[in-house]
Amino acid sequence: MKKKDVFFGFCLLFVLFAVLPVQAQNRLTDGAETQYRRSSLYSLLIAHPQAKYASQIDYVYLGLPTPDKYEDHNLNVRRVEALTAKEAKPYEITAFLDGNQVARRLVAKWFNRDSNGVFNVDLVADRGNYNATEMDVAEARMTKRGLAMLSDAGEDLIGNTFVTVNDIVYIDKEQRAQLASAILQIVAQAALVATMAADDDDTEAIAGAIAGTAALGSIIADNLAGFKVKVTTHLYQLVWNDSIANLFYSDYWVDENTPEAERLRRKALFEQSDLFALKYLGKYKVKSEKTVMKGVHSNEDIIRKVCARAMDRNIAGLQKKFEAFKVKTPVIAVENGRVVAKVGKKEGLKPSTKFEVLQPVQREDGRMVYRRVGVVKPQKGQIWDNRYMAFEEQSDGSELTATTFRTVSGVGFVPGMLIRQLK
């Protein structure tokens, strides 16, 4: 067995001595959520094949879902290999994104561009709660209302498309030698217990062997919990404004009614265009916290829990740092004057965190505006722990399905309003 596999190859032995029931995370059904406009997210991993546990980190990362406060706008490429084990520099990441025309590909996905270069507005209409027929680009450009809806969709949807590039590196604590030694000892102790039990002639010796096994199990638990990573998340935003939108609709737009010769010309223009770009907003970096082993049953659980929680902390940190990246969350209930919403510790909630309550208002021309109607704070003891595997861990708040907020200011809150975190 290769040295790098020592940690993972014997994880099952620990599991045999610490079996706990598996329970799924508590979640509200999708039907309980009010439909609202989310920002869209493309998440990319920088892989370091030379680093320890790289393949395991890759595997669990690609299995993680898009955060539920964002629309999944992932492209086919989710993983990029770095040339070294060192953390990538922002200019290197930017060069890769620009060189592979990621911004243009994100726009193409927004408009469901097919192999013939034909666009449609079905996805924009769906995510923006628009009538797709009313948003038909050719007709919309001929009416004031249609132009307003196209502009609104661009500002509130397309312009809120983000790219997170996650650089994940294992932090080597040089614990594998201790772990391997402990595993060998626990196997020997287990064999001794079995032999003694068969002879059944030395109760004290059996008890001592069992105690030794438990102590060694504790050593293994400490090593497993010591698995840590460093995650640096770089944040980009798709640049989309009225001038870009106008050029796109006038010079590149192709639909089923576009004549063949014109379609081919516009198709080539779009594929060669440098109109679209990503803006680098900044980065956020965390080291994973010590892993609570309750509810963990495999090496895959360990890595997924460590990586998922570290990335959630980065997302929460970026939301606080950059106004554009903040998300709106719908109010799903109002109980005795208190607001209830599906947001929790995964998003960094604490009793001191403040949220503004927003009322969405659609103007006559179709544009959506948000008016603040109050401020709320999480109710102490009623903060939902929605972090990955929190329910299996049986942490405080994991039995909840949402967070309850107390009113700081404002009245008349109703389901369907939105909340957004304040600085």
C-alpha positions as MATLAB code, in Angstrom:
seq = 'MKKKDVFFGFCLLFVLFAVLPVQAQNRLTDGAETQYRRSSLYSLLIAHPQAKYASQIDYVYLGLPTPDKYEDHNLNVRRVEALTAKEAKPYEITAFLDGNQVARRLVAKWFNRDSNGVFNVDLVADRGNYNATEMDVAEARMTKRGLAMLSDAGEDLIGNTFVTVNDIVYIDKEQRAQLASAILQIVAQAALVATMAADDDDTEAIAGAIAGTAALGSIIADNLAGFKVKVTTHLYQLVWNDSIANLFYSDYWVDENTPEAERLRRKALFEQSDLFALKYLGKYKVKSEKTVMKGVHSNEDIIRKVCARAMDRNIAGLQKKFEAFKVKTPVIAVENGRVVAKVGKKEGLKPSTKFEVLQPVQREDGRMVYRRVGVVKPQKGQIWDNRYMAFEEQSDGSELTATTFRTVSGVGFVPGMLIRQLK';
ca = [
       0.000    0.000    0.000;
       1.292    3.471   -0.892;
       2.149    5.802    1.951;
      -0.395    8.370    0.847;
      -3.108    5.742    1.152;
      -2.351    4.875    4.783;
      -4.788    7.460    6.097;
      -7.647    6.305    3.914;
      -6.968    2.613    3.682;
      -7.623    2.015    7.359;
     -10.465    4.450    7.992;
     -12.903    1.557    8.001;
     -11.222    0.141   11.109;
     -12.082    3.279   13.015;
     -15.635    3.133   11.761;
     -16.014   -0.413   13.090;
     -15.301    0.854   16.592;
     -17.462    3.960   16.369;
     -20.691    3.232   14.536;
     -23.467    5.795   14.798;
     -26.813    5.847   12.987;
     -26.917    7.797    9.716;
     -29.594   10.468    9.381;
     -30.302   12.784    6.490;
     -30.096   16.533    6.947;
     -33.347   18.231    7.820;
     -34.621   20.403    4.972;
     -37.779   22.235    4.105;
     -39.398   21.094    0.890;
     -38.818   23.225   -2.194;
     -42.531   23.983   -2.330;
     -42.244   25.954    0.911;
     -39.981   28.529   -0.735;
     -41.240   31.665   -2.394;
     -40.013   32.018   -5.966;
     -37.473   34.826   -6.171;
     -34.494   35.950   -8.208;
     -31.220   34.391   -7.203;
     -27.751   35.329   -8.368;
     -26.118   32.735  -10.629;
     -22.880   30.919   -9.852;
     -20.196   29.044  -11.771;
     -17.837   27.224   -9.394;
     -14.405   26.047  -10.502;
     -11.710   24.013   -8.702;
      -7.970   24.532   -9.022;
      -6.553   21.040   -8.594;
      -3.021   20.278   -7.470;
      -2.280   16.709   -8.632;
       1.136   16.810   -6.951;
      -0.335   17.543   -3.522;
      -1.352   14.925   -0.959;
      -4.941   13.691   -1.128;
      -5.490   15.677   -4.341;
      -7.585   12.984   -6.023;
      -9.802   12.571   -2.961;
     -10.347   16.346   -2.700;
     -11.169   16.490   -6.419;
     -13.712   13.703   -6.084;
     -15.645   15.185   -3.177;
     -15.509   18.721   -4.580;
     -17.110   17.723   -7.869;
     -19.891   15.999   -5.918;
     -20.835   19.085   -3.892;
     -24.009   20.878   -5.029;
     -24.242   24.567   -5.914;
     -25.124   26.576   -2.759;
     -28.922   26.695   -2.594;
     -29.013   30.506   -2.500;
     -27.608   30.616   -6.053;
     -28.719   29.360   -9.453;
     -26.488   26.665  -10.916;
     -24.697   28.280  -13.864;
     -21.849   25.782  -14.089;
     -20.105   25.181  -17.400;
     -18.794   21.781  -18.489;
     -15.296   22.438  -17.137;
     -15.328   22.295  -13.325;
     -11.683   21.465  -12.642;
      -8.385   22.983  -13.802;
      -4.974   21.546  -12.982;
      -2.251   23.795  -11.579;
       1.346   23.177  -12.621;
       2.625   23.171   -9.038;
       1.383   22.453   -5.532;
       1.592   26.165   -4.716;
      -1.471   28.367   -4.452;
      -2.376   30.022   -7.769;
      -2.001   33.782   -8.159;
      -4.985   35.945   -9.144;
      -3.337   37.032  -12.410;
      -2.799   33.377  -13.362;
      -6.462   32.579  -12.747;
      -7.592   35.669  -14.646;
      -5.391   34.732  -17.597;
      -6.959   31.269  -17.694;
     -10.530   32.600  -17.541;
      -9.855   35.203  -20.229;
      -7.931   32.798  -22.455;
     -10.799   30.311  -22.393;
     -13.478   32.946  -23.033;
     -15.372   32.020  -19.875;
     -17.350   35.289  -19.868;
     -18.611   34.660  -23.397;
     -19.522   31.082  -22.499;
     -21.511   32.290  -19.492;
     -23.491   34.648  -21.728;
     -24.075   31.834  -24.223;
     -25.483   29.676  -21.425;
     -27.799   32.468  -20.299;
     -29.392   32.510  -23.747;
     -29.354   28.741  -24.380;
     -27.124   29.158  -27.451;
     -27.131   26.023  -29.577;
     -24.582   24.647  -32.069;
     -26.138   26.740  -34.842;
     -25.648   29.946  -32.894;
     -29.364   30.371  -32.133;
     -30.347   32.070  -28.855;
     -33.579   32.169  -26.849;
     -34.747   33.848  -23.633;
     -36.304   30.810  -21.949;
     -33.746   30.603  -19.119;
     -33.797   34.368  -18.512;
     -37.588   34.321  -18.406;
     -37.664   31.362  -16.037;
     -35.154   32.761  -13.546;
     -36.613   36.249  -13.683;
     -40.275   35.214  -13.484;
     -40.985   36.822  -16.848;
     -43.363   35.839  -19.617;
     -41.063   34.383  -22.288;
     -43.349   35.527  -25.109;
     -43.327   39.133  -23.879;
     -39.531   38.980  -23.671;
     -39.056   37.931  -27.292;
     -36.046   40.061  -28.187;
     -37.187   41.141  -31.645;
     -40.539   42.352  -30.317;
     -39.250   43.609  -26.975;
     -36.895   46.074  -28.671;
     -39.901   47.672  -30.353;
     -41.767   48.551  -27.148;
     -40.948   50.592  -24.073;
     -42.124   47.811  -21.761;
     -40.121   45.192  -23.633;
     -36.936   47.239  -23.464;
     -37.509   47.808  -19.738;
     -37.863   44.058  -19.131;
     -34.699   43.280  -21.096;
     -32.833   45.936  -19.131;
     -34.253   44.667  -15.823;
     -33.278   41.100  -16.641;
     -29.767   42.184  -17.530;
     -29.297   44.240  -14.386;
     -30.904   41.870  -11.897;
     -30.013   38.514  -13.453;
     -27.231   38.438  -16.031;
     -25.216   41.128  -14.264;
     -25.431   39.083  -11.046;
     -23.538   36.135  -12.510;
     -20.483   35.183  -10.473;
     -17.530   32.838  -10.783;
     -15.845   31.350   -7.718;
     -12.461   29.735   -8.253;
     -11.590   27.510   -5.302;
      -7.965   26.676   -4.590;
      -7.952   23.805   -2.066;
      -4.724   22.481   -0.557;
      -4.307   19.849    2.146;
      -2.395   21.037    5.225;
       0.126   18.350    6.126;
       0.443   17.973    9.893;
       2.794   14.993    9.651;
       0.357   12.845   11.621;
       0.236    9.866    9.317;
       3.079    7.990   11.051;
       1.281    8.234   14.390;
      -1.967    7.160   12.763;
      -0.435    4.141   11.025;
       1.186    3.037   14.275;
      -2.099    3.386   16.143;
      -3.947    1.371   13.517;
      -1.455   -1.490   13.736;
      -1.772   -1.470   17.507;
      -5.558   -1.443   17.428;
      -5.589   -4.421   15.073;
      -3.305   -6.283   17.487;
      -5.444   -5.309   20.464;
      -8.612   -6.429   18.685;
      -7.024   -9.781   17.930;
      -5.970  -10.117   21.566;
      -9.506   -9.399   22.775;
     -10.901  -12.042   20.433;
      -8.379  -14.620   21.604;
      -9.007  -13.882   25.278;
     -12.742  -14.018   24.788;
     -12.374  -17.473   23.251;
     -10.337  -18.696   26.236;
     -12.611  -16.833   28.703;
     -10.147  -17.280   31.536;
      -8.923  -13.764   32.363;
     -11.621  -11.124   32.822;
      -9.196   -8.426   33.984;
      -6.915   -8.958   30.996;
      -9.859   -8.745   28.615;
     -11.020   -5.503   30.249;
      -7.507   -4.075   29.965;
      -7.251   -5.001   26.314;
     -10.634   -3.406   25.585;
      -9.569   -0.228   27.401;
      -6.376   -0.155   25.347;
      -8.389   -0.551   22.182;
     -10.622    2.371   23.156;
      -7.583    4.559   23.884;
      -6.081    3.750   20.492;
      -9.432    4.475   18.878;
      -9.218    7.913   20.458;
      -5.793    8.458   18.889;
      -7.212    7.574   15.485;
     -10.186    9.884   16.024;
      -7.805   12.750   16.841;
      -5.851   12.103   13.655;
      -8.954   11.895   11.512;
     -10.277   15.088   13.050;
      -6.880   16.638   12.313;
      -7.422   16.435    8.558;
      -7.360   20.078    7.445;
      -7.321   22.080    4.252;
      -6.647   25.668    3.254;
      -9.207   27.093    0.843;
      -8.717   30.321   -1.092;
     -11.779   31.414   -3.055;
     -11.350   34.006   -5.809;
     -14.502   35.894   -6.834;
     -15.329   37.250  -10.302;
     -18.435   38.971  -11.628;
     -19.699   38.969  -15.212;
     -19.624   42.479  -16.648;
     -23.028   43.317  -18.125;
     -24.374   46.812  -18.725;
     -26.649   48.635  -21.163;
     -23.928   49.244  -23.755;
     -22.867   45.580  -23.778;
     -26.495   44.472  -23.911;
     -27.271   46.791  -26.814;
     -24.316   45.519  -28.852;
     -25.224   41.929  -28.055;
     -28.835   42.304  -29.170;
     -28.021   44.411  -32.237;
     -24.896   42.639  -33.562;
     -24.912   39.043  -32.250;
     -28.509   38.062  -31.617;
     -29.704   35.106  -33.693;
     -33.083   33.428  -33.474;
     -35.116   31.015  -35.573;
     -36.267   33.848  -37.854;
     -32.766   35.071  -38.705;
     -31.928   34.468  -42.418;
     -29.274   31.786  -42.958;
     -26.539   34.037  -44.341;
     -27.037   36.569  -41.554;
     -27.108   33.793  -38.952;
     -23.714   32.490  -40.101;
     -22.229   35.977  -40.087;
     -23.499   36.762  -36.587;
     -22.506   33.337  -35.312;
     -18.904   33.956  -36.407;
     -18.917   37.470  -34.932;
     -20.066   36.178  -31.537;
     -17.457   33.414  -31.474;
     -14.676   35.904  -32.216;
     -15.972   38.650  -29.939;
     -14.025   40.121  -27.040;
     -17.027   42.142  -25.846;
     -17.608   40.076  -22.722;
     -15.431   40.101  -19.623;
     -15.166   39.082  -15.981;
     -14.297   41.568  -13.252;
     -12.075   40.361  -10.403;
     -13.631   41.384   -7.088;
     -11.214   39.789   -4.637;
     -10.567   36.693   -2.553;
     -11.234   35.177    0.836;
      -9.120   32.542    2.573;
      -9.817   30.168    5.462;
      -8.269   27.157    7.116;
     -10.721   24.436    7.993;
     -11.701   24.065   11.626;
     -11.250   20.910   13.671;
     -13.708   18.315   12.437;
     -16.302   16.925   14.843;
     -16.289   13.180   14.210;
     -19.861   12.467   15.332;
     -21.852   11.216   12.362;
     -18.769   10.609   10.189;
     -18.572    7.081    8.761;
     -16.007    7.101    5.971;
     -12.938    8.881    4.672;
     -15.148   10.442    1.985;
     -17.420   11.893    4.698;
     -14.405   13.438    6.413;
     -13.020   15.165    3.329;
     -16.444   16.284    2.094;
     -17.328   17.719    5.500;
     -14.013   19.555    5.797;
     -14.093   20.973    2.260;
     -17.814   21.841    2.254;
     -17.655   23.747    5.520;
     -14.480   25.610    4.552;
     -15.999   26.709    1.233;
     -19.232   27.750    2.948;
     -17.201   29.973    5.261;
     -15.489   31.510    2.248;
     -18.806   32.164    0.514;
     -20.150   33.800    3.684;
     -16.983   35.882    4.013;
     -17.181   37.040    0.396;
     -20.830   38.006    0.844;
     -19.935   40.249    3.766;
     -16.959   41.707    1.899;
     -18.631   42.431   -1.445;
     -22.049   44.068   -1.646;
     -22.775   42.715   -5.134;
     -22.325   39.117   -3.965;
     -24.862   39.333   -1.141;
     -27.912   37.137   -1.557;
     -31.568   37.741   -0.849;
     -33.493   35.059    1.031;
     -37.295   34.816    1.033;
     -39.391   35.102    4.176;
     -41.257   31.788    4.328;
     -43.398   32.549    7.378;
     -44.240   35.206    9.954;
     -45.059   33.751   13.365;
     -46.201   36.017   16.233;
     -44.530   38.960   14.541;
     -41.258   37.090   14.039;
     -39.805   36.449   10.597;
     -38.777   32.917    9.539;
     -36.298   32.315    6.694;
     -34.129   29.473    5.395;
     -30.734   30.877    6.236;
     -28.419   29.800    9.023;
     -24.939   29.108   10.344;
     -23.710   28.037    6.905;
     -24.184   31.676    5.904;
     -22.364   32.888    9.019;
     -25.392   33.828   11.133;
     -24.883   34.952   14.703;
     -27.305   36.613   17.166;
     -25.701   39.989   16.360;
     -26.131   39.695   12.575;
     -28.568   42.236   11.123;
     -30.753   41.802    8.038;
     -32.839   44.310    6.136;
     -36.327   43.226    5.106;
     -37.107   44.052    1.468;
     -40.424   44.267   -0.323;
     -40.155   43.443   -4.049;
     -42.207   45.830   -6.161;
     -42.688   45.425   -9.898;
     -43.170   48.715  -11.671;
     -45.586   49.192  -14.540;
     -42.793   48.915  -17.105;
     -41.834   45.463  -15.765;
     -38.728   46.451  -13.820;
     -38.305   45.116  -10.282;
     -37.271   47.330   -7.374;
     -36.696   46.448   -3.704;
     -37.892   48.726   -0.905;
     -36.608   48.349    2.667;
     -39.449   47.967    5.145;
     -37.577   46.942    8.287;
     -34.589   45.351   10.033;
     -34.415   42.011   11.885;
     -31.867   39.995   13.881;
     -31.661   36.231   14.545;
     -33.407   35.106   17.710;
     -30.878   33.598   20.109;
     -31.425   29.848   20.378;
     -33.405   29.799   17.117;
     -30.537   29.871   14.600;
     -30.649   26.974   12.177;
     -27.404   25.023   11.850;
     -27.557   24.173    8.152;
     -23.850   23.441    7.774;
     -22.906   20.256    5.975;
     -23.575   17.181    8.185;
     -24.678   19.343   11.135;
     -27.708   17.100   11.711;
     -25.556   13.963   11.814;
     -23.257   15.810   14.203;
     -26.302   16.648   16.390;
     -25.101   20.223   16.853;
     -27.254   22.913   18.469;
     -29.825   24.197   15.996;
     -29.463   21.312   13.550;
     -32.929   20.057   14.488;
     -34.442   23.285   13.130;
     -35.475   23.786    9.513;
     -35.118   27.585    9.373;
     -34.014   30.566   11.465;
     -36.408   32.778   13.411;
     -35.672   36.533   13.473;
     -36.830   39.150   15.953;
     -37.839   42.607   14.780;
     -35.471   45.545   15.268;
     -37.578   47.965   13.248;
     -40.522   47.885   10.864;
     -43.975   46.295   10.837;
     -46.249   44.412    8.495;
     -43.844   41.692    7.392;
     -45.416   38.959    5.257;
     -44.189   35.803    3.497;
     -42.754   36.617    0.089;
     -40.673   39.532    1.312;
     -36.888   39.086    1.191;
     -34.109   39.552    3.724;
     -30.530   40.593    2.964;
     -27.627   40.788    5.391;
     -26.339   44.205    6.414;
     -22.703   44.935    7.174;
];
